[in-house]
Each structure stands twice: as C-alpha cells, then as structure tokens.
Amino acid sequence: MQLPIRIITLTKPGNIKVSIPNVPNKQWAEQMISSSGKELDILYTDKSEYTTGVSEMETGLQAGKYYIQIYRPSYGNSEEKPYSFSLNYEQSNYYEQEPNDTAQSATEIYVIMTTMVF
C-alpha cells in the first residue's frame, strides 16, 4: 500500500522527532528523505504481540525541504489498518545534522567544556 508523502520545509536547522504508536501485530515504517531523494533515516514500529507505547526517531536536519513517507513494509500485515503519527521540531544548531556520511558533510561539534582525567 503506497501512502501519501508529506513535505517539511525547515527555514532553520533543528531536530525533527517522529512518533508512531505501536499496534500489536501491525507494523509501519517511516522514511525521512532529502530533497534530492536520499533516504536519511528510517523507523520501523514494534509489531510484537504485546507491544504498547510509541516508536520514535529523531533526526537532526539542516534548513531545507524534506519528505516523510509512512508505509507498510512488504513483510508486515498492516493493510487496512489506520495509523497516526506526530511530528515535533526543535530549532537548534546543536544536533548532528543529516546528511553526514562523509568528513566533508559531517556536523561540526563545538566543545564547551574540557574534561581533566587524573
């Protein structure tokens, strides 16, 4: 089952937190996709028989346009089962930001404190 893609536009860098309720014996997957089509992160909900609570994923992102797609994995049995999700955004430069798969694209880390070991 192919589901709608949602568009997120961030004017400043920050952290996106996606939460999807776990449903016993049902599974959903959520993909965070860059504007160039690269998969940045993926979340699978817990489908165990006695699951409760929510599955969550946090992704630090630079300013820009992103896509979120929630779908049923091909090995799951979530057809005809409605889903819900929540999305929270916190503006900040203090998160690791995707994409960061190379030294050139890595998020710069600022060290505020030093640790002394004796």
C-alpha positions as CSV (number, residue, x, y, z in Angstrom):
1,M,0.0,0.0,0.0
2,Q,1.5,3.3,-1.1
3,L,0.7,6.2,1.2
4,P,1.0,10.0,0.8
5,I,4.3,11.8,1.1
6,R,4.4,14.7,3.5
7,I,6.6,17.7,2.8
8,I,8.5,19.5,5.6
9,T,10.3,22.8,5.0
10,L,12.7,24.0,7.6
11,T,13.9,27.6,7.5
12,K,16.5,26.9,10.2
13,P,18.4,23.8,11.3
14,G,17.0,21.7,14.0
15,N,15.8,18.3,15.3
16,I,12.7,16.5,14.0
17,K,11.1,13.9,16.2
18,V,8.6,11.5,14.6
19,S,6.4,9.3,16.9
20,I,4.2,6.5,15.7
21,P,2.0,4.5,18.1
22,N,2.9,0.8,18.2
23,V,0.0,-1.6,17.4
24,P,0.1,-5.3,18.3
25,N,0.7,-7.5,15.2
26,K,0.9,-4.4,12.9
27,Q,3.9,-2.6,11.5
28,W,4.6,0.7,9.8
29,A,7.8,2.2,8.5
30,E,8.6,5.9,8.3
31,Q,11.3,7.3,6.0
32,M,12.9,10.7,6.2
33,I,14.0,11.7,2.6
34,S,16.1,14.7,1.5
35,S,15.0,17.0,-1.3
36,S,17.5,15.1,-3.6
37,G,15.7,11.8,-2.9
38,K,18.3,10.4,-0.5
39,E,17.0,8.3,2.4
40,L,18.3,10.0,5.6
41,D,16.7,7.9,8.3
42,I,14.1,5.1,8.7
43,L,12.0,4.0,11.6
44,Y,10.1,0.7,12.0
45,T,7.3,0.4,14.6
46,D,7.3,-2.5,17.0
47,K,4.9,-5.2,15.8
48,S,5.2,-7.7,18.6
49,E,2.0,-9.3,20.0
50,Y,2.0,-7.3,23.3
51,T,3.6,-4.1,22.2
52,T,2.5,-0.8,23.7
53,G,3.7,2.8,23.6
54,V,5.3,4.5,20.6
55,S,8.3,4.1,18.3
56,E,10.3,7.3,17.9
57,M,13.0,8.6,15.7
58,E,15.0,11.8,16.0
59,T,16.8,13.3,13.0
60,G,18.9,16.5,13.0
61,L,18.4,18.4,9.8
62,Q,19.8,21.4,8.1
63,A,17.5,24.1,6.7
64,G,15.7,22.8,3.6
65,K,12.9,20.7,2.2
66,Y,12.4,17.1,3.3
67,Y,9.9,14.4,2.7
68,I,8.3,12.0,5.2
69,Q,6.7,8.8,3.9
70,I,4.9,6.3,6.2
71,Y,4.2,3.0,4.6
72,R,3.6,-0.7,5.4
73,P,6.7,-2.8,5.0
74,S,6.2,-5.6,2.4
75,Y,6.6,-8.2,5.2
76,G,4.1,-6.6,7.5
77,N,0.3,-7.1,7.7
78,S,-0.9,-3.6,8.4
79,E,-3.2,-3.3,5.4
80,E,-6.5,-1.6,6.1
81,K,-5.2,-0.5,9.5
82,P,-5.2,3.3,10.0
83,Y,-2.2,4.9,11.5
84,S,-1.3,8.1,13.2
85,F,1.9,10.0,13.9
86,S,3.2,13.1,15.5
87,L,6.0,15.4,14.4
88,N,7.9,17.8,16.7
89,Y,10.5,20.3,15.6
90,E,13.1,22.0,17.8
91,Q,15.2,24.7,16.2
92,S,18.8,24.3,17.2
93,N,22.3,24.1,15.8
94,Y,23.3,21.6,18.5
95,Y,22.1,18.4,16.7
96,E,24.0,16.1,14.4
97,Q,22.6,17.1,11.0
98,E,21.9,14.8,8.1
99,P,23.3,14.1,5.6
100,N,26.7,13.5,7.3
101,D,28.1,10.4,5.7
102,T,31.5,11.9,4.8
103,A,34.1,14.0,6.5
104,Q,33.1,17.0,4.3
105,S,29.4,16.8,5.3
106,A,29.9,15.9,9.0
107,T,28.3,18.2,11.5
108,E,30.9,20.4,13.3
109,I,30.9,19.7,17.0
110,Y,31.6,22.5,19.4
111,V,33.2,21.6,22.7
112,I,32.2,23.9,25.6
113,M,33.9,22.1,28.4
114,T,37.1,20.2,28.8
115,T,37.5,17.1,30.9
116,M,40.6,16.5,33.0
117,V,41.4,13.0,34.0
118,F,43.9,12.4,36.8
